[in-house]
């Protein structure tokens, strides 16, 4: 009897293990069937920056959604160069060593480094927030980039933001230009600003800086010069310093107009430009077009956006003595949307 019981127990144990094994195999088969392919994406952000961080998060969120919609998985390798060229080049080299299927470069310096590193390879590059990709020779043209690279541009409509300066104060006579000479994103916009302001007979005062201390000194110089307003394009260097300079302008009664909503979040009176969440979403859509739909980057047009969103810092507006309702009424004819925001360190 003991032998019979032992045999029966052994049979039951084997049957139980077989059942468990069968259940696991079935689940694995189901999971592999649900995901038809896995793509590895290397995302490199240029620097820790509210607008650029928005883009990264938006790209990741949209890729997760699109992955589920297309039954594919996107494995994300995310890095931040912290504005260090050596670190940036090492990150890109690591992406190549990891055999990524595609690279996403956030901001002009990263896009240019990726373009150079992938020359002669079949790794596509999708850039985001490159203000003037033609001017820096990233692409042949906006309609037909002509190589393994395409993406999204946050091109700034300089004249439109300067029109807001005069909408708020028609008597503006002197405008300060604050920017970093080393930022490619600033070059074209500053030249456009000079031409537009000169045409209006406005005096221009330029101040530049490449470090936090230089930017603070430049801001103070503009305040001492008693300019009526300050304009900054989509300049990463100045944006990184905004929290440390906005009070200089506010105390001097000078509104700071800048080329991204992140400036307003960090204290500037007004940020004007694209919605970086939407830009990130469209960047992700371009990634999917290339990897899943087979689009050729060389013939995939660079996407641009309506620069019609004005973001007003209500705390700064009050400190400057503006009536918010009057300011919004003055701005409305010049933009598609007005967003109110208060000062914070990050989104």
Phi and psi in degrees as a GROMACS rama.xvg file:
@    title "Ramachandran Plot"
@    xaxis  label "Phi"
@    yaxis  label "Psi"
@TYPE xy
-60.7849  -39.7882  UNK-2
-64.3  -39.717  UNK-3
-64.9268  -44.2342  UNK-4
-61.7892  -40.812  UNK-5
-61.8568  -42.124  UNK-6
-63.686  -44.4271  UNK-7
-62.3817  -41.6249  UNK-8
-63.0307  -39.9562  UNK-9
-63.4799  -41.7544  UNK-10
-63.5087  -42.0312  UNK-11
-64.3684  -39.1706  UNK-12
-64.2751  -44.3416  UNK-13
-61.6763  -42.7049  UNK-14
-63.6258  -39.8218  UNK-15
-63.7301  -46.3344  UNK-16
-62.35  -39.5839  UNK-17
-63.2053  -39.5334  UNK-18
-64.9161  -42.3639  UNK-19
-62.5943  -44.3751  UNK-20
-62.9197  -39.0514  UNK-21
-64.8138  -38.9073  UNK-22
-64.9181  -43.2839  UNK-23
-64.0313  -42.0191  UNK-24
-63.3273  -39.7026  UNK-25
-63.7895  -42.7132  UNK-26
-64.3629  -43.5058  UNK-27
-61.2628  -41.8412  UNK-28
-63.5656  -40.1306  UNK-29
-64.3111  -43.4167  UNK-30
-63.3649  -44.0297  UNK-31
-67.0989  -30.0179  UNK-32
-71.3272  -32.5707  UNK-33
-70.7413  -31.9453  UNK-34
-107.156  108.386  UNK-35
-81.2464  -22.1929  UNK-36
-161.272  154.786  UNK-37
-122.7  127.72  UNK-38
-115.73  134.403  UNK-39
-99.1961  123.191  UNK-40
-114.699  125.921  UNK-41
-98.4872  113.864  UNK-42
-107.29  123.566  UNK-43
-119.97  120.023  UNK-44
-92.1677  143.699  UNK-45
-70.7892  -43.7138  UNK-46
-159.307  158.504  UNK-47
-71.5121  107.988  UNK-48
-153.034  129.831  UNK-49
-50.7228  -48.959  UNK-50
-66.5048  -43.6951  UNK-51
-67.0626  -37.397  UNK-52
-64.1557  -36.8833  UNK-53
-58.6398  -42.469  UNK-54
-62.4889  -47.8766  UNK-55
-57.4146  -48.8383  UNK-56
-64.2264  -38.7191  UNK-57
-66.2501  -40.6019  UNK-58
-60.9409  -47.4084  UNK-59
-63.419  -43.1849  UNK-60
-62.747  -46.012  UNK-61
-68.5581  -37.4288  UNK-62
-64.3136  -35.3417  UNK-63
-64.279  -42.8637  UNK-64
-64.8957  -48.2692  UNK-65
-66.8522  -31.8644  UNK-66
-62.5765  -45.0117  UNK-67
-65.0829  -40.4797  UNK-68
-63.8452  -31.3087  UNK-69
-106.789  8.28872  UNK-70
57.0947  38.0641  UNK-71
-127.092  163.629  UNK-72
-116.152  134.204  UNK-73
-106.971  113.249  UNK-74
-89.4531  118.014  UNK-75
-100.402  125.052  UNK-76
-106.531  107.789  UNK-77
-109.542  128.815  UNK-78
-137.929  158.508  UNK-79
-128.174  126.386  UNK-80
-80.4895  -13.8637  UNK-81
51.5759  39.5741  UNK-82
60.1178  22.5687  UNK-83
-107.645  115.53  UNK-84
-60.9512  -40.2453  UNK-85
-64.995  -43.3363  UNK-86
-63.345  -43.4334  UNK-87
-59.2146  -46.074  UNK-88
-65.5611  -34.6992  UNK-89
-69.0655  -39.6245  UNK-90
-59.2795  -46.1529  UNK-91
-65.5156  -40.2072  UNK-92
-61.1122  -38.3204  UNK-93
-66.4878  -38.4919  UNK-94
-60.48  -42.8114  UNK-95
-64.7681  -41.3337  UNK-96
-64.7585  -32.3323  UNK-97
-78.4448  -3.87333  UNK-98
58.5074  47.5494  UNK-99
-63.0836  153.913  UNK-100
-82.6903  -23.7059  UNK-101
-163.98  148.441  UNK-102
-113.094  142.648  UNK-103
-116.792  121.074  UNK-104
-109.388  117.708  UNK-105
-94.1539  113.738  UNK-106
89.571  158.166  UNK-107
-56.6022  -49.1952  UNK-108
-58.9405  -39.0688  UNK-109
-68.6921  -43.5489  UNK-110
-59.7729  -42.3591  UNK-111
-66.0383  -40.0373  UNK-112
-66.5365  -38.9484  UNK-113
-67.313  -40.3655  UNK-114
-58.5816  -45.7333  UNK-115
-66.1206  -43.0554  UNK-116
-70.7483  -27.8348  UNK-117
-98.1856  3.64858  UNK-118
-59.4987  128.715  UNK-119
86.1838  0.0600028  UNK-120
-107.456  175.73  UNK-121
-105.249  19.8694  UNK-122
-84.7506  115.878  UNK-123
-74.737  149.903  UNK-124
-122.646  130.657  UNK-125
-117.284  117.551  UNK-126
-95.506  160.995  UNK-127
-138.842  140.556  UNK-128
61.6041  41.0043  UNK-129
-96.8825  113.443  UNK-130
-67.0098  -39.8867  UNK-131
-141.017  75.7292  UNK-132
-62.7142  -26.6885  UNK-133
-72.4589  -42.0288  UNK-134
-62.3847  -32.0901  UNK-135
-96.658  11.8459  UNK-136
62.268  30.7245  UNK-137
-72.6868  -34.4329  UNK-138
-135.173  163.175  UNK-139
-76.9018  -43.5003  UNK-140
-157.244  163.573  UNK-141
-66.1859  -33.1311  UNK-142
-79.477  -36.2693  UNK-143
-137.918  91.1945  UNK-144
-55.891  -35.1184  UNK-145
87.3028  6.27902  UNK-146
-149.413  -150.697  UNK-147
-90.2281  22.8135  UNK-148
-136.725  139.831  UNK-149
-156.952  -173.763  UNK-150
162.174  -146.534  UNK-151
-127.118  143.492  UNK-152
-119.542  139.518  UNK-153
-104.067  42.5002  UNK-154
-47.9276  131.005  UNK-155
-94.5358  126.781  UNK-156
-81.2794  88.286  UNK-157
-58.7238  -44.9816  UNK-158
-60.6751  -35.7178  UNK-159
-65.6229  -40.8615  UNK-160
-72.2634  -33.7646  UNK-161
-69.269  -31.6382  UNK-162
-60.4505  -31.0332  UNK-163
-67.702  -32.768  UNK-164
-59.5002  -45.581  UNK-165
-76.9662  -25.113  UNK-166
-66.5569  -38.1381  UNK-167
-77.5722  -34.4586  UNK-168
-144.397  90.1971  UNK-169
-60.4963  -18.2331  UNK-170
-92.4576  14.2517  UNK-171
-57.8526  127.802  UNK-172
-121.409  -23.1395  UNK-173
-137.15  123.626  UNK-174
-121.628  131.889  UNK-175
-91.5586  140.669  UNK-176
-112.379  117.337  UNK-177
-116.894  120.848  UNK-178
-163.019  173.206  UNK-179
-105.024  121.463  UNK-180
-58.2101  -25.9505  UNK-181
-86.6066  -1.32837  UNK-182
-91.9587  113.484  UNK-183
-59.7454  -32.7706  UNK-184
-64.1545  -21.6126  UNK-185
-89.2768  -26.5461  UNK-186
-54.1706  -58.0214  UNK-187
-65.034  -41.83  UNK-188
-64.5351  -39.1631  UNK-189
-66.4978  -41.8066  UNK-190
-63.1513  -41.0778  UNK-191
-63.1375  -40.3699  UNK-192
-62.5488  -41.9432  UNK-193
-61.2149  -45.9459  UNK-194
-62.297  -45.6306  UNK-195
-66.8775  -44.3065  UNK-196
-69.2186  -39.4593  UNK-197
-61.4164  -40.2538  UNK-198
-62.7528  -25.1568  UNK-199
-91.8713  1.18822  UNK-200
74.45  24.7603  UNK-201
-93.2658  139.272  UNK-202
-74.206  137.664  UNK-203
-114.257  133.171  UNK-204
-122.104  118.604  UNK-205
-101.24  137.665  UNK-206
-139.942  137.133  UNK-207
-129.718  162.136  UNK-208
-162.225  146.459  UNK-209
-115.929  -12.924  UNK-210
-123.527  166.315  UNK-211
-59.1279  -42.813  UNK-212
-65.8074  -41.7226  UNK-213
-63.6015  -39.356  UNK-214
-65.7101  -40.989  UNK-215
-63.4705  -41.1271  UNK-216
-65.5666  -38.2721  UNK-217
-66.0814  -42.094  UNK-218
-63.125  -41.9036  UNK-219
-65.6516  -36.5461  UNK-220
-63.7274  -39.1792  UNK-221
-66.9805  -38.6276  UNK-222
-64.8077  -42.4161  UNK-223
-65.2592  -29.6043  UNK-224
-80.1368  -5.50864  UNK-225
57.9989  45.8292  UNK-226
-67.8778  156.078  UNK-227
-80.7197  -26.976  UNK-228
-160.534  160.935  UNK-229
-123.791  136.218  UNK-230
-116.483  134.197  UNK-231
-132.663  130.121  UNK-232
-76.4905  -161.656  UNK-233
-77.276  73.8587  UNK-234
-107.19  112.875  UNK-235
-62.5296  -37.6324  UNK-236
-62.4488  -46.4239  UNK-237
-68.7173  -38.6449  UNK-238
-61.4512  -40.8364  UNK-239
-61.5313  -24.4991  UNK-240
-99.3496  -2.05479  UNK-241
-56.8244  -40.5381  UNK-242
-60.7675  -24.9644  UNK-243
-97.387  -4.08673  UNK-244
-121.246  -17.1229  UNK-245
-62.8927  -31.1191  UNK-246
-70.9573  -27.5952  UNK-247
-60.2409  -46.0115  UNK-248
-71.1078  -41.9208  UNK-249
-61.9975  -45.1278  UNK-250
-65.0822  -27.1542  UNK-251
-88.1078  -2.67885  UNK-252
74.9042  27.527  UNK-253
-111.299  118.736  UNK-254
-75.8083  135.986  UNK-255
-104.171  117.68  UNK-256
-103.757  127.632  UNK-257
-138.249  166.123  UNK-258
-91.0717  29.6293  UNK-259
-166.284  149.452  UNK-260
-64.2408  -24.1352  UNK-261
-62.5802  -28.8108  UNK-262
-62.6474  -45.2468  UNK-263
-65.1334  -38.1556  UNK-264
-60.5404  -34.5917  UNK-265
-94.0304  17.2734  UNK-266
117.247  -18.6171  UNK-267
-63.1604  152.123  UNK-268
-60.0633  -44.4017  UNK-269
-145.931  135.334  UNK-270
-115.329  137.019  UNK-271
-135.945  127.262  UNK-272
164.023  -153.633  UNK-273
-80.5097  162.394  UNK-274
-85.7529  110.359  UNK-275
-72.2182  -19.381  UNK-276
-68.5084  -44.9445  UNK-277
-63.5277  -41.3351  UNK-278
-59.7398  -41.7539  UNK-279
-64.2953  -40.1123  UNK-280
-61.17  -44.7222  UNK-281
-69.371  -30.0934  UNK-282
-63.3022  -43.6718  UNK-283
-63.486  -39.2309  UNK-284
-61.645  -36.9966  UNK-285
-65.7441  -39.7798  UNK-286
-57.7283  -46.187  UNK-287
-66.8203  -40.0901  UNK-288
-55.3803  -40.7669  UNK-289
-77.0383  -50.0381  UNK-290
-78.008  -37.455  UNK-291
-99.6226  -43.4052  UNK-292
-90.3094  -5.77744  UNK-293
78.4559  19.1285  UNK-294
-65.2233  144.909  UNK-295
-92.78  119.984  UNK-296
-53.9113  -34.0258  UNK-297
-62.2575  -26.0772  UNK-298
-117.512  12.2147  UNK-299
-96.3226  113.85  UNK-300
-61.8312  143.259  UNK-301
-70.4215  135.441  UNK-302
-89.8557  134.048  UNK-303
-121.141  169.184  UNK-304
-135.915  161.036  UNK-305
-70.4038  120.215  UNK-306
-86.4997  46.7456  UNK-307
-103.717  10.2362  UNK-308
-97.6139  119.7  UNK-309
-103.368  122.68  UNK-310
-108.538  116.703  UNK-311
-105.2  128.002  UNK-312
-82.4563  108.722  UNK-313
-67.9207  -32.7361  UNK-314
-65.481  -44.9474  UNK-315
-67.7304  -39.7889  UNK-316
-58.0956  -43.3808  UNK-317
-65.4733  -41.8324  UNK-318
-63.9659  -29.9008  UNK-319
-82.888  -7.99662  UNK-320
88.8849  13.3893  UNK-321
-80.2054  143.933  UNK-322
-86.7167  118.364  UNK-323
-59.5648  -42.1942  UNK-324
-63.5378  -40.0176  UNK-325
-67.2584  -40.2416  UNK-326
-64.1591  -44.121  UNK-327
-62.9887  -39.8198  UNK-328
-65.3958  -36.6891  UNK-329
-69.4831  -35.34  UNK-330
-81.4355  -27.7711  UNK-331
-52.0823  -41.5861  UNK-332
-67.9569  -13.2358  UNK-333
-107.409  1.4082  UNK-334
-149.753  161.492  UNK-335
-87.2935  -19.0432  UNK-336
-157.542  144.757  UNK-337
-119.664  125.576  UNK-338
-115.254  135.093  UNK-339
-98.169  138.893  UNK-340
-146.496  159.406  UNK-341
-120.501  162.157  UNK-342
-66.8342  131.755  UNK-343
-151.849  167.814  UNK-344
-82.5156  -30.9087  UNK-345
-156.406  164.443  UNK-346
